[in-house]
Amino acid sequence: MKEQYLERAEAFETTAEALKKKYNQYSLVRLLLFIAATGLAIYLWTGVHELAGAAFTLAFLYAFYRFILWHQNIQRQEKHHRNLSAVNRLEAGVLNHGYSSFQNGEEFTDPEHPYSLDLDLFGDFSFFQYLNRAGTALGRERLAGYLLMPAGHDTIKQRQAAVAELQKMLDWRQHFQAYSLETEDRLEHIRLLKRWLAEPPFVSNRPGLVAALYLTPLLSLTGLLLFIFYLPWFLAILFILPAAWILRQTREQVDKAHNQTTQAEEMLAHYGRLLRHIEGQAFESPHLRELHRLLELPNDKLASDAIQRLSYIIGQLNVRYNFFAIFLNLGGLWDLQWVYRLERWKASLQEQLPRWFEAIAEFEALSSFGNLYYNNPEWAFPTLHNAPRLEGEALGHPLIRHEKRVCNDITVPTDGHIKLVTGSNMAGKSTFLRTVGINIVLAMAGAPACARRLALPPLQVYTSMRTQDALHESTSSFYAELKRLKLIIEAVEAGADKRPPEPQAFFLLDEILKGTNSNDRHTGSKALIKQLIRSRGSGIIATHDLELGQLEAGANGAVENLRIEVEIKDGKLYFDYKLKKGVSQSFNATLLMKQMGIKIEEEA
């Protein structure tokens, strides 16, 4: 697969070089054509007839304008093919687990979230960075939402079908991604634009102001002609005073509308290209077809054209940044003319614009999952069922290289059952917890899981693995862990009577109460496990406290001991990271300390 990506990258780069050569050739043609046409126009104006010169000049300007658009399109195509080449080179790197070039979603980090921090969802070398192929802020927000909020059963089935379809559409996905690479947008600009959509009009609902848009240019033109042929300047200036008065009266409202839309000009133009790419493709899965229908407009009009029209109107309003805009305003109420067009656009398409944003966001998130599945075709779509049982075969962690990844099978009843995993340092207990957690998250997002098979009921993951001091609250890591455990207990108790399709709490705990002494830790851990069992809680707990393994005997099947062992051979540690039944019997802390240069004296 890596070779395929590199071959595609080379092919797109070759096409880009050919387009660059073509663009440069026609740049010379463009210059020579302009020089020749200028000479011919002068000859026609001076040597033939003014009418002939005027006719030629108008015809040439139109044709030259069309030629410039065609010429600029060659340059855009060159840039697009270079982006396609970059997309394929990046994917070739991802197959070697080099994915640091992608945005890491750090802005979505939330220490209070039930699991995102412990499962390394966001930040450098996170799962989001490995997964993310969204170039727009809309798409990244939607993708983060997929990972942060478990979906319902029907939504999961729809997403799975959409992802399976997009997985096969390599060319379409990569063109979509290449277009999105050109997009620069920010969520706050989108929020401002949505706020503008909710604002009432102030031009189109005032007939007198609308009439002024037509009368003011005529009045200004009349004043200009009278100034040229008859009136002194101090009388001719009276003809623009009505425009000045109107501008003064409406300035605050114009400023407000402009501030809410000004940053959206280029963003909407890029969105238009993404929408056009979606419009040009037919889809089979129900969810993708529904998203495609969001772009449909009456009379066969295109959403892409409509959103680019909005971009153009905002661009014309942005002309007010230009110094010479004062003459356009006094002569024809330029600002109000384009605010009026903004309001007319809003009146006809106000409800559609958020739907188009929705389509872009969904397609980017689903395409990211489709790309993930394409790069990992051996992964499987999880099966959601109503039985209280999680079953996973060959579960692995997606951020571990395929050749180094050790997979495990796991079966956990989800109605009052705890797997107690013991093992020595570096045995892989924490990684195993994260493996289970990230695969449940993928299952509940509608994505393929890093497993041969995964079947589960709807679950909401809760974790307590790496609690930290909260300096802004003056709390220790131990108190932070207690708060976290309280959240988990409450979630377990609240979900004790829930049944599918309502999600039940599923906890992953690593080294409970690690911030206190060994006596308190053992006593507190034992009490917590018993309380979770009484509340019919289910999950996996990793611990070094081997004495907790004694709970299995009196738990009537509600606790099962599992272990991950480390062997010591010839003074060296050997890790197999495989899950086995029973309580761990291996210890390696002393050996590790000796290897780090700590001298340990044996007691007599």
C-alpha positions as CSV (number, residue, x, y, z in Angstrom):
1,M,0.0,0.0,0.0
2,K,2.9,2.4,0.7
3,E,4.2,1.9,-2.8
4,Q,0.7,2.7,-4.2
5,Y,0.6,6.0,-2.3
6,L,4.1,6.9,-3.4
7,E,3.3,6.1,-7.1
8,R,0.2,8.2,-6.9
9,A,2.2,11.1,-5.3
10,E,4.7,10.9,-8.2
11,A,1.9,10.9,-10.8
12,F,0.1,13.9,-9.3
13,E,3.5,15.7,-9.0
14,T,4.2,15.0,-12.7
15,T,0.7,16.4,-13.7
16,A,1.4,19.5,-11.6
17,E,4.7,20.1,-13.3
18,A,3.0,19.8,-16.7
19,L,0.3,22.3,-15.6
20,K,3.0,24.7,-14.4
21,K,4.7,24.5,-17.8
22,K,1.4,25.2,-19.6
23,Y,0.7,28.1,-17.3
24,N,4.1,29.7,-18.0
25,Q,3.7,29.2,-21.7
26,Y,0.3,30.9,-21.8
27,S,1.6,33.7,-19.5
28,L,3.8,34.8,-22.5
29,V,0.9,34.4,-24.9
30,R,-1.2,36.5,-22.6
31,L,1.3,39.3,-22.6
32,L,1.8,39.2,-26.4
33,L,-1.9,39.1,-26.9
34,F,-2.4,42.2,-24.7
35,I,0.3,44.1,-26.5
36,A,-1.0,43.2,-30.0
37,A,-4.6,44.0,-29.0
38,T,-3.6,47.4,-27.6
39,G,-1.8,48.3,-30.8
40,L,-4.8,47.2,-32.9
41,A,-7.2,49.2,-30.7
42,I,-5.1,52.3,-31.1
43,Y,-5.1,51.9,-34.8
44,L,-8.9,51.3,-35.0
45,W,-9.6,54.3,-32.8
46,T,-7.3,56.7,-34.6
47,G,-7.0,55.3,-38.2
48,V,-10.4,53.8,-38.9
49,H,-13.3,55.0,-36.8
50,E,-14.1,55.6,-33.1
51,L,-17.0,53.1,-33.4
52,A,-14.8,50.4,-34.7
53,G,-12.3,51.1,-31.9
54,A,-15.0,51.0,-29.3
55,A,-16.5,47.8,-30.6
56,F,-13.1,46.1,-30.7
57,T,-12.1,47.3,-27.3
58,L,-15.3,46.0,-25.7
59,A,-15.1,42.6,-27.5
60,F,-11.4,42.2,-26.6
61,L,-11.9,43.1,-22.9
62,Y,-14.6,40.5,-22.6
63,A,-12.6,37.8,-24.4
64,F,-9.4,38.7,-22.5
65,Y,-11.3,38.5,-19.2
66,R,-12.5,35.0,-20.1
67,F,-8.9,34.1,-21.1
68,I,-7.6,35.3,-17.8
69,L,-10.1,33.1,-15.9
70,W,-9.1,30.1,-18.0
71,H,-5.4,30.8,-17.4
72,Q,-5.9,31.2,-13.6
73,N,-7.8,27.9,-13.5
74,I,-4.6,26.2,-14.9
75,Q,-2.8,27.6,-11.9
76,R,-5.5,26.4,-9.5
77,Q,-5.3,22.9,-11.0
78,E,-1.6,22.9,-10.5
79,K,-1.9,23.8,-6.9
80,H,-4.6,21.1,-6.5
81,H,-2.4,18.4,-8.0
82,R,0.4,19.4,-5.7
83,N,-1.9,19.0,-2.8
84,L,-2.9,15.6,-4.1
85,S,0.7,14.7,-4.2
86,A,1.2,15.9,-0.6
87,V,-1.9,13.9,0.5
88,N,-0.4,10.7,-0.8
89,R,3.1,11.3,0.6
90,L,1.5,12.0,4.0
91,E,-0.4,8.7,3.8
92,A,2.7,6.8,2.9
93,G,4.3,8.2,6.0
94,V,1.3,7.3,8.1
95,L,1.8,3.6,7.2
96,N,5.1,4.0,9.1
97,H,3.2,5.7,11.9
98,G,4.6,9.1,10.9
99,Y,1.5,11.3,11.4
100,S,2.8,14.4,13.2
101,S,2.0,16.6,10.2
102,F,-1.8,16.3,10.8
103,Q,-3.6,18.7,13.2
104,N,-3.8,17.1,16.7
105,G,-7.1,18.5,18.0
106,E,-5.5,19.9,21.1
107,E,-8.3,22.5,21.3
108,F,-10.7,19.7,22.1
109,T,-8.8,18.5,25.2
110,D,-11.0,18.5,28.3
111,P,-9.6,17.1,31.5
112,E,-13.1,16.7,32.9
113,H,-14.3,14.5,30.1
114,P,-15.1,10.9,31.1
115,Y,-12.2,9.4,29.1
116,S,-10.6,11.6,26.5
117,L,-7.5,12.5,28.5
118,D,-6.7,9.0,29.7
119,L,-7.2,7.5,26.2
120,D,-4.9,10.0,24.5
121,L,-7.6,11.2,22.1
122,F,-6.1,14.7,21.5
123,G,-2.7,16.3,21.5
124,D,0.6,15.3,19.9
125,F,0.9,11.7,18.8
126,S,-2.8,11.2,19.8
127,F,-5.4,9.1,18.2
128,F,-7.1,12.1,16.7
129,Q,-3.9,13.1,15.0
130,Y,-3.6,9.6,13.6
131,L,-7.2,9.6,12.4
132,N,-7.8,13.2,11.3
133,R,-8.0,14.1,7.6
134,A,-10.4,17.0,8.0
135,G,-9.0,20.3,6.6
136,T,-11.8,22.5,7.9
137,A,-12.6,23.6,11.4
138,L,-16.1,22.3,10.9
139,G,-14.8,18.8,10.0
140,R,-12.4,18.7,12.9
141,E,-15.1,19.7,15.4
142,R,-17.4,17.1,14.0
143,L,-14.7,14.4,14.1
144,A,-13.9,15.2,17.7
145,G,-17.6,15.1,18.5
146,Y,-17.7,11.5,17.1
147,L,-15.0,10.5,19.5
148,L,-16.3,12.3,22.5
149,M,-20.0,11.4,22.4
150,P,-21.3,7.8,21.9
151,A,-23.8,7.6,19.1
152,G,-27.1,5.8,19.1
153,H,-27.5,2.4,17.6
154,D,-29.2,3.6,14.3
155,T,-26.7,6.4,13.9
156,I,-23.8,3.9,14.3
157,K,-25.3,1.6,11.6
158,Q,-25.7,4.5,9.2
159,R,-22.1,5.7,9.8
160,Q,-20.7,2.2,9.3
161,A,-22.4,1.9,5.9
162,A,-21.2,5.4,4.9
163,V,-17.6,4.6,6.0
164,A,-17.6,1.3,4.2
165,E,-18.7,3.1,1.0
166,L,-16.1,5.9,1.4
167,Q,-13.3,3.4,2.1
168,K,-13.5,2.3,-1.5
169,M,-13.6,5.8,-2.9
170,L,-9.9,6.6,-2.7
171,D,-9.8,9.1,-5.6
172,W,-12.9,11.0,-4.4
173,R,-11.7,11.1,-0.8
174,Q,-8.3,12.4,-1.8
175,H,-9.6,15.1,-4.1
176,F,-12.0,16.2,-1.2
177,Q,-9.0,16.3,1.2
178,A,-6.9,18.2,-1.3
179,Y,-9.6,20.9,-1.6
180,S,-9.9,21.1,2.1
181,L,-6.1,21.7,2.5
182,E,-6.7,25.1,0.8
183,T,-9.3,26.1,3.4
184,E,-8.6,28.5,6.2
185,D,-11.5,28.8,8.6
186,R,-12.2,29.3,12.2
187,L,-15.1,28.2,14.3
188,E,-15.6,31.8,15.7
189,H,-16.0,33.1,12.2
190,I,-18.7,30.5,11.5
191,R,-20.4,31.4,14.8
192,L,-20.4,35.1,13.8
193,L,-21.9,34.2,10.4
194,K,-24.7,32.1,12.1
195,R,-25.3,35.1,14.4
196,W,-25.8,37.3,11.3
197,L,-28.3,34.7,10.0
198,A,-30.4,35.3,13.1
199,E,-30.3,39.1,12.8
200,P,-33.4,40.9,11.4
201,P,-33.0,42.9,8.2
202,F,-32.7,46.7,8.4
203,V,-32.5,47.6,4.7
204,S,-34.9,45.3,2.8
205,N,-37.7,45.9,5.3
206,R,-37.6,49.7,4.9
207,P,-39.2,50.7,1.6
208,G,-37.8,54.3,1.8
209,L,-34.2,53.0,2.2
210,V,-34.7,50.5,-0.7
211,A,-36.0,53.4,-2.9
212,A,-32.9,55.4,-1.9
213,L,-30.7,52.7,-3.3
214,Y,-32.1,53.3,-6.7
215,L,-32.6,57.1,-6.5
216,T,-29.3,58.1,-4.9
217,P,-27.0,57.0,-7.8
218,L,-29.3,59.0,-10.2
219,L,-29.2,62.0,-7.9
220,S,-25.4,61.8,-7.7
221,L,-25.0,61.4,-11.5
222,T,-27.3,64.4,-12.0
223,G,-25.2,66.5,-9.6
224,L,-22.0,65.4,-11.4
225,L,-23.4,66.4,-14.9
226,L,-24.6,69.7,-13.6
227,F,-21.2,70.4,-12.0
228,I,-19.5,69.7,-15.3
229,F,-21.7,71.8,-17.5
230,Y,-23.4,74.4,-15.3
231,L,-23.3,74.5,-11.4
232,P,-20.4,75.6,-9.2
233,W,-19.0,72.9,-6.9
234,F,-20.5,74.2,-3.7
235,L,-24.0,73.8,-5.2
236,A,-23.3,70.5,-6.9
237,I,-22.2,69.0,-3.6
238,L,-25.8,69.4,-2.3
239,F,-26.7,66.4,-4.5
240,I,-24.6,64.0,-2.4
241,L,-25.8,65.3,1.0
242,P,-28.8,62.9,1.1
243,A,-26.4,59.9,0.6
244,A,-24.1,61.3,3.4
245,W,-27.1,61.6,5.7
246,I,-28.3,58.1,5.0
247,L,-24.9,56.6,5.5
248,R,-24.6,58.4,8.9
249,Q,-27.9,57.1,10.0
250,T,-27.2,53.5,9.1
251,R,-23.5,53.3,9.9
252,E,-23.8,51.4,13.2
253,Q,-26.1,48.7,11.6
254,V,-23.8,48.4,8.6
255,D,-20.8,48.0,10.8
256,K,-22.5,45.2,12.8
257,A,-23.5,43.3,9.6
258,H,-20.0,43.7,8.2
259,N,-18.2,42.6,11.4
260,Q,-20.3,39.4,11.4
261,T,-19.6,38.5,7.8
262,T,-16.3,40.0,6.8
263,Q,-14.1,37.1,7.7
264,A,-16.3,34.6,5.8
265,E,-15.4,35.7,2.3
266,E,-12.5,33.4,1.5
267,M,-13.8,30.7,3.8
268,L,-17.1,30.4,1.9
269,A,-15.3,30.4,-1.4
270,H,-13.4,27.3,-0.3
271,Y,-16.6,25.7,1.1
272,G,-18.1,26.2,-2.3
273,R,-15.4,24.0,-3.9
274,L,-16.0,21.3,-1.3
275,L,-19.7,21.4,-1.9
276,R,-19.2,21.2,-5.7
277,H,-17.1,18.1,-5.2
278,I,-19.9,16.5,-3.1
279,E,-22.5,17.6,-5.7
280,G,-20.7,15.8,-8.5
281,Q,-20.8,12.4,-6.9
282,A,-23.6,9.9,-6.5
283,F,-23.7,7.9,-3.3
284,E,-25.4,4.6,-2.3
285,S,-25.5,4.5,1.5
286,P,-28.6,6.1,3.1
287,H,-26.7,8.6,5.3
288,L,-24.5,9.9,2.4
289,R,-27.6,10.2,0.2
290,E,-29.3,12.2,2.9
291,L,-26.3,14.5,3.2
292,H,-26.3,14.9,-0.6
293,R,-30.0,15.9,-0.5
294,L,-29.1,18.7,1.9
295,L,-27.4,20.4,-1.0
296,E,-30.4,20.3,-3.4
297,L,-32.1,23.6,-4.3
298,P,-35.2,24.3,-6.4
299,N,-34.9,24.8,-10.2
300,D,-31.7,22.7,-10.3
301,K,-29.7,25.4,-8.7
302,L,-26.5,24.4,-6.9
303,A,-25.6,25.0,-3.3
304,S,-22.0,25.5,-4.4
305,D,-23.0,28.4,-6.6
306,A,-25.2,29.9,-3.9
307,I,-22.5,29.8,-1.3
308,Q,-19.9,31.3,-3.6
309,R,-22.5,34.0,-4.5
310,L,-22.6,34.8,-0.8
311,S,-18.8,34.9,-0.7
312,Y,-18.8,37.4,-3.6
313,I,-21.3,39.7,-1.9
314,I,-19.3,39.8,1.2
315,G,-16.2,40.5,-0.9
316,Q,-18.0,43.5,-2.4
317,L,-18.9,44.8,1.0
318,N,-15.3,44.4,2.1
319,V,-14.5,47.0,-0.5
320,R,-15.4,49.5,2.2
321,Y,-11.9,48.9,3.6
322,N,-10.5,50.7,0.5
323,F,-9.9,54.4,0.8
324,F,-11.8,55.1,-2.5
325,A,-14.9,53.4,-1.1
326,I,-16.0,56.9,0.2
327,F,-16.7,58.0,-3.4
328,L,-18.7,54.8,-4.1
329,N,-20.7,55.4,-0.9
330,L,-21.4,59.0,-1.6
331,G,-22.2,58.4,-5.2
332,G,-24.3,55.3,-4.8
333,L,-24.6,54.0,-1.2
334,W,-22.1,51.2,-1.9
335,D,-22.3,49.7,1.6
336,L,-26.0,49.6,1.7
337,Q,-26.3,48.2,-1.8
338,W,-24.3,45.1,-0.7
339,V,-26.0,44.8,2.7
340,Y,-29.3,44.8,0.8
341,R,-28.0,42.0,-1.4
342,L,-26.8,40.1,1.7
343,E,-30.3,40.4,3.2
344,R,-31.9,39.2,0.0
345,W,-29.6,36.2,0.0
346,K,-30.4,35.5,3.6
347,A,-34.1,35.8,3.0
348,S,-34.0,33.0,0.4
349,L,-31.4,30.7,1.8
350,Q,-31.2,31.4,5.5
351,E,-32.2,27.9,6.5
352,Q,-30.0,26.1,4.0
353,L,-26.6,27.5,5.0
354,P,-26.3,25.7,8.3
355,R,-27.4,22.5,6.5
356,W,-24.5,23.0,4.0
357,F,-22.1,23.4,6.9
358,E,-23.5,20.2,8.3
359,A,-22.9,18.3,5.1
360,I,-19.3,19.5,4.9
361,A,-18.6,18.6,8.5
362,E,-20.2,15.1,8.2
363,F,-18.4,14.3,5.0
364,E,-15.0,15.3,6.4
365,A,-15.5,13.2,9.6
366,L,-16.8,10.2,7.7
367,S,-14.0,10.5,5.1
368,S,-11.5,10.4,8.0
369,F,-13.0,7.1,9.1
370,G,-13.0,5.9,5.5
371,N,-9.3,6.7,5.2
372,L,-8.6,4.9,8.5
373,Y,-10.4,1.8,7.2
374,Y,-8.6,1.9,3.8
375,N,-5.2,2.0,5.6
376,N,-6.3,-0.8,7.9
377,P,-8.5,-3.2,5.9
378,E,-8.0,-6.0,8.4
379,W,-10.0,-4.1,11.1
380,A,-13.6,-5.0,11.6
381,F,-16.8,-3.1,12.2
382,P,-18.1,-3.8,15.7
383,T,-21.5,-5.4,16.2
384,L,-23.9,-3.8,18.6
385,H,-26.3,-6.1,20.4
386,N,-28.6,-6.0,23.4
387,A,-26.9,-8.8,25.4
388,P,-25.0,-7.6,28.5
389,R,-21.6,-8.8,27.2
390,L,-18.5,-7.3,25.6
391,E,-16.6,-9.8,23.4
392,G,-13.4,-8.9,21.6
393,E,-11.1,-11.0,19.5
394,A,-7.6,-9.9,18.7
395,L,-8.1,-6.4,20.2
396,G,-5.1,-4.2,19.5
397,H,-4.1,-0.6,20.1
398,P,-4.2,1.4,16.8
399,L,-1.3,3.6,17.7
400,I,1.1,0.7,18.1
401,R,2.8,-0.4,14.8
402,H,1.2,-3.4,13.2
403,E,4.4,-5.4,13.3
404,K,4.8,-4.7,17.1
405,R,1.2,-4.8,18.1
406,V,0.2,-7.6,20.5
407,C,-3.5,-8.4,20.4
408,N,-5.6,-10.0,23.1
409,D,-9.1,-11.6,23.4
410,I,-11.4,-10.3,26.1
411,T,-14.9,-11.2,27.2
412,V,-16.5,-9.0,29.9
413,P,-20.1,-9.3,31.2
414,T,-21.5,-5.8,31.4
415,D,-24.0,-6.3,34.2
416,G,-22.0,-6.4,37.3
417,H,-18.6,-7.9,36.5
418,I,-15.0,-6.7,37.0
419,K,-11.8,-8.0,35.4
420,L,-8.9,-7.5,37.8
421,V,-5.6,-7.3,35.9
422,T,-2.4,-7.7,37.9
423,G,1.1,-7.5,36.6
424,S,4.5,-6.0,37.3
425,N,5.9,-2.8,36.0
426,M,5.9,-2.2,32.2
427,A,4.0,-5.5,31.7
428,G,1.4,-3.6,29.6
429,K,-1.6,-3.3,31.9
430,S,-2.2,0.4,31.2
431,T,-1.8,-0.2,27.4
432,F,-4.4,-3.0,27.6
433,L,-6.9,-0.7,29.4
434,R,-6.4,1.9,26.7
435,T,-6.7,-0.7,24.0
436,V,-10.1,-1.7,25.3
437,G,-11.2,1.9,25.8
438,I,-10.2,3.2,22.4
439,N,-11.9,0.3,20.6
440,I,-15.1,0.9,22.6
441,V,-14.9,4.6,21.6
442,L,-14.5,3.6,17.9
443,A,-17.4,1.2,18.1
444,M,-19.7,3.9,19.6
445,A,-18.5,6.4,17.0
446,G,-19.5,4.1,14.0
447,A,-15.9,3.4,13.0
448,P,-14.1,0.1,12.4
449,A,-12.2,-1.2,15.5
450,C,-8.7,-2.4,15.7
451,A,-9.9,-6.0,16.2
452,R,-10.7,-9.2,14.3
453,R,-14.2,-9.1,15.9
454,L,-15.9,-6.9,18.5
455,A,-19.4,-7.3,19.8
456,L,-20.9,-5.2,22.6
457,P,-24.0,-3.4,23.9
458,P,-24.1,0.4,24.0
459,L,-21.4,1.5,26.5
460,Q,-20.2,4.8,27.9
461,V,-16.6,4.6,28.9
462,Y,-15.3,6.2,32.1
463,T,-11.6,6.2,33.1
464,S,-9.4,7.0,36.0
465,M,-5.8,6.4,34.9
466,R,-3.7,9.5,35.1
467,T,-5.3,12.0,37.4
468,Q,-3.2,15.2,38.0
469,D,-2.9,18.0,40.5
470,A,-5.3,20.9,39.8
471,L,-3.3,23.9,40.9
472,H,-6.0,26.3,40.0
473,E,-8.3,24.5,42.5
474,S,-5.4,23.9,45.0
475,T,-6.1,20.2,44.9
476,S,-3.7,17.3,45.1
477,S,-3.6,14.4,42.6
478,F,-5.1,12.1,45.3
479,Y,-8.1,14.4,45.8
480,A,-8.4,14.8,42.0
481,E,-8.6,11.0,41.8
482,L,-11.2,10.8,44.5
483,K,-13.3,13.3,42.5
484,R,-12.9,11.1,39.4
485,L,-13.9,8.0,41.3
486,K,-17.0,9.7,42.7
487,L,-18.0,10.6,39.1
488,I,-17.6,7.0,38.1
489,I,-19.5,5.6,41.1
490,E,-22.4,8.0,40.3
491,A,-22.4,7.0,36.6
492,V,-22.4,3.3,37.5
493,E,-25.3,3.8,40.0
494,A,-27.3,5.9,37.6
495,G,-27.0,3.3,34.9
496,A,-27.6,0.2,37.1
497,D,-31.1,-0.2,35.8
498,K,-30.4,0.8,32.2
499,R,-30.8,-1.6,29.4
500,P,-29.9,-1.3,25.7
501,P,-30.3,0.8,23.7
502,E,-29.4,3.1,26.6
503,P,-25.7,3.0,27.2
504,Q,-24.3,1.6,30.4
505,A,-21.2,2.8,32.2
506,F,-18.0,0.8,31.6
507,F,-15.0,1.8,33.7
508,L,-11.3,1.4,33.2
509,L,-9.3,2.1,36.4
510,D,-5.5,2.0,36.7
511,E,-3.8,1.7,40.1
512,I,-6.7,2.9,42.3
513,L,-5.8,5.4,45.1
514,K,-2.2,5.5,44.2
515,G,-1.7,8.8,46.0
516,T,-1.9,7.3,49.5
517,N,-0.1,4.7,51.7
518,S,-0.3,1.0,51.0
519,N,-2.7,0.2,53.9
520,D,-5.2,2.9,52.9
521,R,-4.8,2.0,49.2
522,H,-5.5,-1.7,49.8
523,T,-8.5,-1.0,52.1
524,G,-9.9,1.7,49.9
525,S,-9.5,-0.3,46.7
526,K,-11.2,-3.3,48.2
527,A,-14.1,-1.2,49.4
528,L,-14.5,0.5,46.1
529,I,-14.5,-2.8,44.1
530,K,-17.2,-4.2,46.4
531,Q,-19.3,-1.1,46.1
532,L,-19.0,-1.2,42.3
533,I,-20.1,-4.9,42.3
534,R,-23.1,-4.1,44.5
535,S,-24.1,-1.4,42.0
536,R,-23.8,-3.9,39.1
537,G,-20.9,-2.0,37.7
538,S,-18.7,-3.5,35.0
539,G,-15.2,-2.7,33.8
540,I,-11.5,-3.5,34.1
541,I,-9.2,-2.6,36.9
542,A,-5.4,-2.8,36.7
543,T,-3.4,-3.0,39.9
544,H,-0.1,-4.0,41.5
545,D,-1.9,-5.0,44.7
546,L,-1.8,-8.7,44.4
547,E,-3.9,-9.2,47.6
548,L,-6.9,-7.8,45.7
549,G,-6.8,-11.1,43.8
550,Q,-8.3,-12.7,46.8
551,L,-11.7,-11.0,46.1
552,E,-12.4,-13.4,43.3
553,A,-13.0,-16.3,45.7
554,G,-15.9,-14.6,47.5
555,A,-17.4,-12.7,44.6
556,N,-19.7,-15.4,43.1
557,G,-18.2,-14.8,39.6
558,A,-18.4,-11.0,39.8
559,V,-14.6,-10.7,39.8
560,E,-12.2,-12.5,37.6
561,N,-8.4,-12.4,37.9
562,L,-6.3,-11.8,34.8
563,R,-2.6,-11.2,34.6
564,I,0.1,-10.0,32.2
565,E,3.5,-11.5,33.1
566,V,7.1,-10.5,32.6
567,E,9.8,-13.2,32.5
568,I,13.3,-12.7,33.6
569,K,15.9,-14.7,31.7
570,D,19.6,-14.3,32.2
571,G,19.1,-11.0,34.1
572,K,17.0,-9.5,31.3
573,L,13.2,-8.8,31.1
574,Y,11.1,-10.4,28.4
575,F,7.6,-9.0,27.7
576,D,4.9,-10.9,25.8
577,Y,2.0,-8.5,26.7
578,K,-0.4,-11.5,26.6
579,L,-3.4,-11.7,28.9
580,K,-3.7,-14.9,31.0
581,K,-5.9,-16.1,33.8
582,G,-4.9,-15.8,37.4
583,V,-2.9,-13.5,39.6
584,S,0.5,-12.2,38.5
585,Q,3.6,-13.9,40.0
586,S,6.3,-11.9,38.4
587,F,8.2,-8.9,39.9
588,N,10.6,-6.7,38.1
589,A,10.9,-3.4,40.0
590,T,14.2,-4.4,41.7
591,L,15.8,-5.5,38.5
592,L,14.8,-2.3,36.8
593,M,16.2,-0.2,39.6
594,K,19.5,-2.1,39.4
595,Q,19.6,-1.6,35.7
596,M,19.2,2.2,36.3
597,G,22.2,2.2,38.6
598,I,20.4,2.1,42.0
599,K,22.4,-0.2,44.4
600,I,20.1,-2.4,46.3
601,E,21.4,-4.2,49.3
602,E,19.9,-7.5,50.3
603,E,18.7,-7.6,53.9
604,A,20.3,-10.2,56.2
